[in-house]
Amino acid sequence: MMERYLLRYFLAVIDQGNFSKAAASCNVSQPTLSVGIAKLENTVGQPLFRRTNRRVELTESGARLAPLARRIETEFAQAEREVSEGSLPSTLRIGILTTTPIAWVDAFISKMTVEGDGERVELIDGRERDLLERLSRGRIDVALSIVRDNNNRFAQEAWLEEGYVLALARSHRLAGRSTIAAEELIGETMIARRQCEILVETSRFFTARGVRPFFPARTTDEARALAYVRSGLGITVVPQCYDDPDIAKAQLEGFSPVRQIGLIYAPHTDPLQMRVRPALRHLAASITPEATRSL
């Protein structure tokens, strides 16, 4: 008999990429998770993973079990929600990417407060990978996150595309410039936005140009990162959509990564039905007119 917690362990290893991270996501020790995976393999009579020192890969049996396990977990989660909510109004659970500007969230909440049509929403912050995991497990219904062309697991739609810019205090010596060369930043202090989805790419860009800054602050809090920039503690790279009257923005010469922001739908939802939800219309209107027209 396949017990649900064993399937959750199995899916966690797939989503996290290794046993230690999977155990942490399931709030169990690694030995406990390993014993659970072994028990599941004994149940199906086949090994589910190929284990090496560097990575974990699915066997053919594991690959066959994966979509079935996701379907079972999604349906189980849906049943739990329906039983627990009973006669209460349906709650739309929306994942919000941590690098989403707080101004978007503020505008969305204001619209929901005034024109929400009585719809109840639950907002869950998370990094891109965290939100994808929650979507796959049916823990959230939709995510406002990064839309990638190589995503073949979820239905999605892009709302806007933007690049990244350098953020500086208005008092900074380079404030007011429209473009800045990386070499001009040698000797500058920088704020590390630890949750940034292009953190590695940004680091490589500066290192390749001889820029090895001192980091007086490292944070996963976007508001705090911007506060550090405003105060003149350091500069940082942010998405183009970040606006603050006390922060100047400039293009970095030769730095051209972009991101697409939009909605990603959980497998248990119908995107066509989701699009008519008042909350998603208000969310789109809080971001860009183009997003509103796409719904």
SEKE-766342 format. One record per atom (N, C-alpha, C): residue number from 1; z, y, x. Coordinates in steps of 0.2 Angstrom, whole numbers, m for minus. Example, Ala and Ser with C-alpha at 12.3 -4.5 7.8 and 13.67 -1.06 7.14 Angstrom:
<nodes>
  pos     c3     c2     c1
    1     39    m28     66
    1     39    m22     62
    1     39    m16     66
    2     35    m11     64
    2     36     m5     68
    2     39      0     64
</nodes>
This chain:
<nodes>
  pos     c3     c2     c1
    1      0     m6      4
    1      0      0      0
    1      0      6      4
    2     m5     11      3
    2     m5     17      7
    2      0     22      4
    3      5     24      7
    3      9     29      5
    3      7     36      6
    4      9     41      2
    4      6     48      3
    4      8     51     10
    5     14     50     12
    5     16     53     18
    5     12     51     24
    6     10     44     24
    6      6     42     29
    6     m1     45     29
    7     m4     46     23
    7    m11     50     23
    7    m10     57     25
    8     m4     60     24
    8     m3     67     26
    8     m3     67     34
    9      1     62     37
    9      1     62     44
    9     m6     61     47
   10    m10     56     44
   10    m17     55     46
   10    m21     61     46
   11    m21     65     40
   11    m25     71     40
   11    m22     77     44
   12    m16     77     46
   12    m13     82     50
   12    m16     81     57
   13    m16     74     60
   13    m19     73     66
   13    m26     75     67
   14    m30     74     61
   14    m37     76     61
   14    m38     84     62
   15    m34     87     58
   15    m34     95     57
   15    m31     98     63
   16    m26     95     66
   16    m23     98     72
   16    m26     96     79
   17    m29     90     79
   17    m32     88     85
   17    m28     84     90
   18    m22     84     89
   18    m18     79     93
   18    m11     78     89
   19     m7     73     92
   19     m1     70     88
   19      4     75     89
   20      5     79     94
   20     11     83     95
   20     10     89     90
   21      4     92     89
   21      3     98     84
   21      4     95     77
   22      1     89     76
   22      1     86     69
   22      9     85     67
   23     13     83     72
   23     20     81     70
   23     23     88     69
   24     22     93     72
   24     25    100     71
   24     23    102     64
   25     16    101     62
   25     14    104     56
   25     17    100     50
   26     19     94     51
   26     22     90     46
   26     30     90     46
   27     33     94     51
   27     40     95     52
   27     43     88     53
   28     40     84     58
   28     43     78     60
   28     42     77     67
   29     46     73     70
   29     45     72     78
   29     39     68     79
   30     36     68     85
   30     30     65     87
   30     31     57     87
   31     37     54     89
   31     38     47     88
   31     37     45     81
   32     40     49     76
   32     40     47     69
   32     33     47     66
   33     29     52     68
   33     22     53     66
   33     18     47     69
   34     19     45     75
   34     16     40     79
   34     17     33     75
   35     23     32     73
   35     25     26     70
   35     22     26     63
   36     21     32     60
   36     18     32     53
   36     11     30     54
   37      7     33     59
   37      0     31     60
   37     m1     24     61
   38      4     21     65
   38      3     14     67
   38      4     10     60
   39      9     12     56
   39     10      9     50
   39      3      9     45
   40      0     15     45
   40     m6     16     41
   40    m11     11     44
   41    m12     11     51
   41    m17      7     54
   41    m16     m1     52
   42    m10     m3     52
   42     m8    m10     50
   42    m10    m11     43
   43     m9     m6     38
   43    m11     m7     31
   43    m18     m8     30
   44    m22     m4     34
   44    m29     m4     33
   44    m32    m10     37
   45    m29    m12     42
   45    m31    m17     46
   45    m36    m15     52
   46    m36     m9     53
   46    m41     m6     58
   46    m38      0     62
   47    m40      1     68
   47    m37      7     71
   47    m41     13     68
   48    m37     18     68
   48    m40     24     65
   48    m42     30     70
   49    m39     29     76
   49    m40     34     81
   49    m41     31     88
   50    m45     34     92
   50    m46     32     99
   50    m42     37    103
   51    m37     35    106
   51    m33     40    110
   51    m34     40    117
   52    m35     46    120
   52    m36     47    127
   52    m31     52    129
   53    m31     53    136
   53    m26     58    138
   53    m27     65    136
   54    m33     67    134
   54    m35     74    133
   54    m36     75    125
   55    m39     70    122
   55    m40     71    115
   55    m39     65    110
   56    m40     66    104
   56    m39     60     99
   56    m46     60     95
   57    m49     55     94
   57    m55     54     90
   57    m55     49     85
   58    m58     50     79
   58    m58     46     74
   58    m63     40     76
   59    m60     34     74
   59    m64     28     74
   59    m69     28     68
   60    m73     23     68
   60    m78     22     62
   60    m73     21     56
   61    m68     17     56
   61    m64     16     50
   61    m60     23     48
   62    m58     26     54
   62    m55     33     52
   62    m59     38     49
   63    m66     38     51
   63    m71     42     48
   63    m72     41     41
   64    m72     34     39
   64    m73     32     32
   64    m67     34     28
   65    m61     33     31
   65    m55     35     27
   65    m54     42     26
   66    m56     46     31
   66    m54     54     30
   66    m56     57     24
   67    m62     56     21
   67    m64     60     15
   67    m60     57      9
   68    m59     51      9
   68    m55     48      4
   68    m48     50      4
   69    m45     51     10
   69    m38     53     11
   69    m37     61      8
   70    m43     65     10
   70    m43     72      8
   70    m43     72      0
   71    m47     68     m3
   71    m48     68    m10
   71    m41     66    m13
   72    m38     61    m11
   72    m31     59    m14
   72    m26     64    m13
   73    m26     67     m7
   73    m21     73     m6
   73    m22     79    m10
   74    m29     81    m11
   74    m30     86    m16
   74    m28     85    m23
   75    m30     79    m25
   75    m28     77    m32
   75    m21     77    m33
   76    m17     74    m28
   76    m10     74    m29
   76     m7     80    m29
   77     m9     85    m25
   77     m7     92    m25
   77     m8     95    m32
   78    m14     94    m34
   78    m16     97    m41
   78    m12     94    m46
   79    m10     88    m46
   79     m6     85    m51
   79      1     88    m51
   80      4     89    m44
   80     10     92    m44
   80     10     99    m46
   81      5    103    m45
   81      5    110    m48
   81      5    110    m55
   82      1    106    m58
   82      0    106    m66
   82      7    104    m69
   83     11     99    m66
   83     17     97    m69
   83     22    102    m68
   84     22    105    m62
   84     28    110    m60
   84     27    117    m64
   85     20    119    m65
   85     19    125    m68
   85     20    124    m76
   86     19    119    m79
   86     20    118    m86
   86     16    123    m90
   87     20    127    m94
   87     17    132    m98
   87     16    138    m95
   88     18    139    m89
   88     18    145    m85
   88     11    147    m84
   89      9    153    m83
   89      2    155    m82
   89      0    153    m75
   90     m7    151    m75
   90     m9    148    m69
   90     m9    153    m63
   91     m7    151    m57
   91     m6    155    m52
   91    m12    154    m47
   92    m15    159    m45
   92    m20    159    m40
   92    m18    160    m33
   93    m18    155    m29
   93    m15    155    m22
   93    m21    158    m17
   94    m20    163    m14
   94    m25    166    m10
   94    m22    167     m3
   95    m26    164      2
   95    m24    164      9
   95    m27    171     12
   96    m23    174     16
   96    m25    180     19
   96    m25    180     26
   97    m31    181     29
   97    m31    180     37
   97    m26    186     40
   98    m23    184     45
   98    m18    188     48
   98    m21    194     51
   99    m27    194     53
   99    m30    200     56
   99    m34    204     50
  100    m32    203     44
  100    m35    207     39
  100    m31    214     39
  101    m34    220     38
  101    m31    226     38
  101    m26    227     32
  102    m20    229     34
  102    m15    230     28
  102    m17    234     23
  103    m22    239     25
  103    m25    244     19
  103    m28    240     14
  104    m32    234     16
  104    m35    230     11
  104    m30    227      6
  105    m25    224      9
  105    m20    221      5
  105    m16    226      0
  106    m15    232      3
  106    m12    237     m1
  106    m16    239     m7
  107    m22    240     m6
  107    m27    242    m11
  107    m27    236    m16
  108    m27    230    m14
  108    m28    224    m19
  108    m22    224    m23
  109    m16    225    m20
  109    m10    224    m24
  109     m9    230    m29
  110    m12    236    m27
  110    m12    242    m32
  110    m16    240    m38
  111    m22    237    m36
  111    m27    236    m42
  111    m24    231    m46
  112    m21    226    m43
  112    m18    220    m47
  112    m12    223    m52
  113     m8    228    m49
  113     m2    230    m53
  113     m5    234    m59
  114    m10    238    m58
  114    m13    242    m63
  114    m18    238    m68
  115    m22    234    m65
  115    m27    231    m69
  115    m27    223    m68
  116    m22    220    m67
  116    m22    213    m65
  116    m23    208    m71
  117    m24    211    m77
  117    m25    207    m83
  117    m20    201    m84
  118    m14    202    m81
  118     m9    197    m82
  118     m9    191    m77
  119    m14    191    m73
  119    m15    185    m69
  119    m10    185    m63
  120     m7    180    m62
  120     m2    179    m57
  120     m5    177    m50
  121     m3    180    m45
  121     m6    178    m38
  121     m1    177    m33
  122     m2    172    m28
  122      3    171    m23
  122     m1    172    m16
  123      1    176    m12
  123     m2    178     m6
  123      1    174      0
  124     m3    171      4
  124      0    167     10
  124     m4    169     16
  125     m1    172     21
  125     m4    174     27
  125     m5    168     32
  126    m10    168     36
  126    m11    163     41
  126    m17    165     45
  127    m17    161     51
  127    m22    162     55
  127    m28    158     53
  128    m34    159     55
  128    m40    155     53
  128    m39    148     52
  129    m36    145     57
  129    m36    137     57
  129    m30    135     52
  130    m25    139     52
  130    m20    138     47
  130    m22    138     40
  131    m26    143     38
  131    m29    143     31
  131    m34    138     30
  132    m38    136     35
  132    m43    130     33
  132    m39    124     32
  133    m33    123     35
  133    m29    117     34
  133    m26    117     27
  134    m24    123     25
  134    m21    124     18
  134    m26    122     13
  135    m32    125     14
  135    m38    124     10
  135    m39    116      9
  136    m40    113     15
  136    m41    106     14
  136    m36    102     11
  137    m30    104     11
  137    m24    100      8
  137    m23    102      1
  138    m27    107     m2
  138    m26    110     m8
  138    m19    114     m9
  139    m17    117     m3
  139    m11    121     m3
  139    m13    128     m6
  140    m19    130     m5
  140    m21    137     m7
  140    m28    135    m11
  141    m30    140    m15
  141    m36    139    m19
  141    m42    143    m16
  142    m41    148    m12
  142    m46    152     m9
  142    m43    156     m3
  143    m47    157      2
  143    m45    161      8
  143    m49    167      9
  144    m46    173     10
  144    m50    178     13
  144    m50    177     21
  145    m55    175     24
  145    m55    173     31
  145    m62    174     34
  146    m62    172     40
  146    m68    172     44
  146    m73    167     41
  147    m79    169     39
  147    m84    164     37
  147    m89    163     43
  148    m90    156     44
  148    m94    154     50
  148   m100    150     48
  149   m105    151     51
  149   m111    148     49
  149   m111    140     50
  150   m107    138     54
  150   m106    130     55
  150   m101    127     51
  151    m99    130     46
  151    m94    127     41
  151    m97    123     36
  152    m96    117     36
  152    m99    112     31
  152    m94    109     27
  153    m88    111     28
  153    m83    108     24
  153    m81    111     17
  154    m82    118     17
  154    m80    122     11
  154    m86    126      9
  155    m86    127      2
  155    m90    133     m1
  155    m88    139      2
  156    m92    144      3
  156    m90    150      6
  156    m95    156      4
  157    m93    162      5
  157    m98    167      4
  157    m95    173      8
  158   m100    176     12
  158    m98    182     17
  158    m99    188     13
  159    m94    193     14
  159    m93    199     11
  159    m95    205     15
  160    m94    204     22
  160    m95    210     26
  160    m96    207     33
  161    m99    210     38
  161   m100    208     45
  161    m98    214     49
  162    m94    213     54
  162    m92    219     58
  162    m91    217     65
  163    m91    222     70
  163    m90    220     77
  163    m83    222     79
  164    m81    223     85
  164    m75    225     88
  164    m75    231     92
  165    m70    235     92
  165    m70    241     95
  165    m63    242     99
  166    m64    247    104
  166    m58    248    108
  166    m53    253    104
  167    m47    252    103
  167    m42    257    100
  167    m38    260    105
  168    m38    267    104
  168    m34    271    109
  168    m30    276    105
  169    m25    278    108
  169    m21    284    105
  169    m25    290    105
  170    m24    295    101
  170    m28    301    100
  170    m27    305    107
  171    m21    304    110
  171    m20    308    116
  171    m22    305    122
  172    m25    299    122
  172    m28    295    128
  172    m34    299    131
  173    m34    299    137
  173    m39    303    141
  173    m46    301    139
  174    m47    295    136
  174    m54    293    134
  174    m55    294    127
  175    m50    296    123
  175    m51    297    116
  175    m57    302    115
  176    m61    301    110
  176    m66    306    108
  176    m73    303    111
  177    m73    298    116
  177    m79    295    118
  177    m81    290    113
  178    m88    290    112
  178    m91    285    107
  178    m92    278    111
  179    m93    278    117
  179    m94    272    121
  179    m90    272    127
  180    m87    267    130
  180    m83    266    136
  180    m85    260    139
  181    m86    261    146
  181    m87    255    150
  181    m81    252    152
  182    m81    245    152
  182    m75    241    154
  182    m72    243    161
  183    m76    245    166
  183    m74    247    172
  183    m70    253    172
  184    m71    257    167
  184    m67    264    166
  184    m59    262    164
  185    m58    256    162
  185    m51    254    160
  185    m47    251    165
  186    m50    250    171
  186    m46    248    177
  186    m40    252    178
  187    m34    249    178
  187    m28    252    179
  187    m24    254    172
  188    m28    253    166
  188    m25    254    160
  188    m20    248    158
  189    m15    250    154
  189    m11    245    150
  189    m14    243    144
  190    m13    237    142
  190    m16    234    136
  190    m11    231    131
  191    m12    231    125
  191     m8    228    120
  191    m11    221    118
  192     m8    215    119
  192    m11    209    118
  192     m9    207    110
  193    m15    207    106
  193    m14    205     99
  193    m15    197     99
  194    m10    194     99
  194    m10    186    101
  194    m13    183     95
  195    m14    185     89
  195    m17    182     83
  195    m24    183     83
  196    m27    187     88
  196    m34    189     88
  196    m39    183     88
  197    m44    183     84
  197    m48    177     84
  197    m53    177     90
  198    m54    182     94
  198    m58    182    100
  198    m54    184    106
  199    m47    182    106
  199    m43    184    111
  199    m46    181    118
  200    m48    175    118
  200    m50    171    124
  200    m57    175    126
  201    m61    176    122
  201    m68    180    123
  201    m66    187    126
  202    m62    190    123
  202    m60    197    126
  202    m57    197    133
  203    m53    192    134
  203    m50    191    141
  203    m55    190    146
  204    m60    185    144
  204    m65    184    149
  204    m70    190    150
  205    m71    194    145
  205    m75    199    146
  205    m72    204    151
  206    m66    206    150
  206    m62    210    155
  206    m62    207    162
  207    m60    201    162
  207    m59    198    169
  207    m65    198    173
  208    m71    197    170
  208    m77    196    173
  208    m79    203    176
  209    m76    209    173
  209    m78    215    175
  209    m72    218    180
  210    m68    214    182
  210    m63    216    187
  210    m57    220    183
  211    m56    219    177
  211    m51    223    173
  211    m45    218    172
  212    m40    218    175
  212    m34    214    175
  212    m28    218    173
  213    m27    220    167
  213    m22    225    165
  213    m15    222    165
  214    m10    226    165
  214     m3    225    163
  214     m2    225    156
  215      1    220    153
  215      2    220    146
  215     10    221    144
  216     11    228    142
  216     18    229    141
  216     21    227    134
  217     16    224    130
  217     18    221    124
  217     13    216    122
  218     16    210    119
  218     12    205    116
  218     15    204    109
  219     11    204    104
  219     13    203     97
  219      8    200     93
  220     11    196     87
  220      7    193     82
  220      7    198     76
  221     10    204     76
  221     11    208     71
  221      6    214     71
  222      1    214     67
  222     m4    219     68
  222     m2    226     67
  223      3    227     62
  223      6    234     61
  223      9    236     68
  224     13    232     71
  224     16    233     77
  224     11    235     83
  225      6    231     83
  225      1    232     88
  225     m2    239     88
  226     m3    241     82
  226     m6    248     81
  226     m1    253     82
  227      5    252     81
  227     10    256     82
  227     11    257     90
  228     10    252     93
  228     11    253    101
  228      5    257    103
  229     m1    256    100
  229     m7    260    102
  229     m6    267    101
  230     m3    269     95
  230     m2    276     93
  230      3    279     97
  231      8    275     99
  231     13    278    104
  231     10    280    111
  232      4    277    113
  232      2    278    119
  232      4    272    124
  233      7    267    122
  233     10    262    126
  233      4    258    129
  234     m2    257    126
  234     m7    254    128
  234    m13    254    124
  235    m19    251    126
  235    m25    251    122
  235    m26    244    120
  236    m30    242    115
  236    m32    236    113
  236    m39    235    109
  237    m41    229    108
  237    m47    228    105
  237    m46    226     98
  238    m49    229     93
  238    m48    227     86
  238    m54    227     82
  239    m54    224     76
  239    m60    224     72
  239    m62    231     70
  240    m68    232     69
  240    m71    238     67
  240    m67    241     61
  241    m65    237     56
  241    m63    239     50
  241    m56    243     50
  242    m52    242     56
  242    m46    245     57
  242    m46    252     57
  243    m43    256     52
  243    m44    263     52
  243    m36    266     52
  244    m35    271     57
  244    m29    274     57
  244    m30    281     59
  245    m28    286     56
  245    m29    293     58
  245    m27    295     65
  246    m22    291     67
  246    m19    293     74
  246    m22    289     79
  247    m27    285     78
  247    m30    280     83
  247    m37    282     83
  248    m40    283     89
  248    m47    284     91
  248    m50    277     92
  249    m57    276     90
  249    m60    270     91
  249    m67    271     95
  250    m68    267    100
  250    m74    268    104
  250    m78    261    105
  251    m84    261    106
  251    m88    255    107
  251    m87    253    115
  252    m86    246    116
  252    m85    244    123
  252    m93    242    125
  253    m95    245    130
  253   m102    244    133
  253   m102    236    135
  254   m107    233    132
  254   m109    226    133
  254   m104    221    130
  255   m100    223    125
  255    m96    219    121
  255    m98    218    114
  256   m101    213    112
  256   m105    212    106
  256   m103    207    101
  257    m97    204    101
  257    m95    199     96
  257    m94    202     89
  258    m96    198     84
  258    m95    200     77
  258    m92    195     73
  259    m89    197     68
  259    m86    192     63
  259    m88    193     56
  260    m89    188     52
  260    m90    189     45
  260    m84    187     41
  261    m82    192     36
  261    m76    191     32
  261    m79    190     25
  262    m76    185     22
  262    m77    183     15
  262    m73    178     12
  263    m75    175      7
  263    m71    170      3
  263    m73    163      5
  264    m68    159      6
  264    m69    151      7
  264    m65    148      2
  265    m68    143     m2
  265    m65    140     m7
  265    m63    133     m6
  266    m57    131     m9
  266    m54    125     m8
  266    m58    120    m11
  267    m59    113     m9
  267    m63    108    m12
  267    m61    107    m19
  268    m55    108    m21
  268    m53    106    m28
  268    m55    112    m33
  269    m58    117    m31
  269    m60    123    m35
  269    m67    123    m37
  270    m69    126    m42
  270    m76    127    m44
  270    m78    135    m42
  271    m82    136    m37
  271    m83    143    m35
  271    m86    147    m40
  272    m90    144    m45
  272    m93    148    m50
  272    m87    151    m55
  273    m83    146    m56
  273    m77    148    m61
  273    m72    153    m57
  274    m71    152    m51
  274    m67    156    m47
  274    m69    163    m47
  275    m76    164    m46
  275    m79    171    m46
  275    m77    176    m51
  276    m76    173    m57
  276    m74    177    m63
  276    m67    179    m64
  277    m63    176    m59
  277    m55    178    m59
  277    m54    185    m58
  278    m50    188    m62
  278    m49    196    m61
  278    m47    197    m54
  279    m42    193    m51
  279    m39    194    m45
  279    m45    194    m39
  280    m50    190    m39
  280    m55    190    m34
  280    m59    196    m35
  281    m60    198    m41
  281    m64    204    m42
  281    m61    210    m39
  282    m54    211    m40
  282    m50    216    m37
  282    m50    216    m30
  283    m49    210    m27
  283    m49    209    m20
  283    m56    211    m17
  284    m61    209    m20
  284    m68    212    m17
  284    m68    219    m18
  285    m66    222    m23
  285    m66    229    m24
  285    m62    233    m19
  286    m57    230    m16
  286    m52    232    m11
  286    m55    232     m4
  287    m61    229     m3
  287    m63    228      3
  287    m70    232      4
  288    m75    231      0
  288    m81    234      1
  288    m85    234     m6
  289    m89    239     m7
  289    m93    239    m13
  289    m98    233    m13
  290   m101    231     m7
  290   m105    225     m7
  290   m102    219     m9
  291    m96    218     m7
  291    m92    212     m9
  291    m92    212    m17
  292    m90    218    m20
  292    m90    218    m27
  292    m96    216    m30
  293   m102    218    m28
  293   m108    216    m31
  293   m110    209    m30
  294   m107    205    m25
  294   m109    198    m24
  294   m105    194    m28
  295   m100    196    m32
  295    m96    192    m37
  295   m100    192    m44
</nodes>
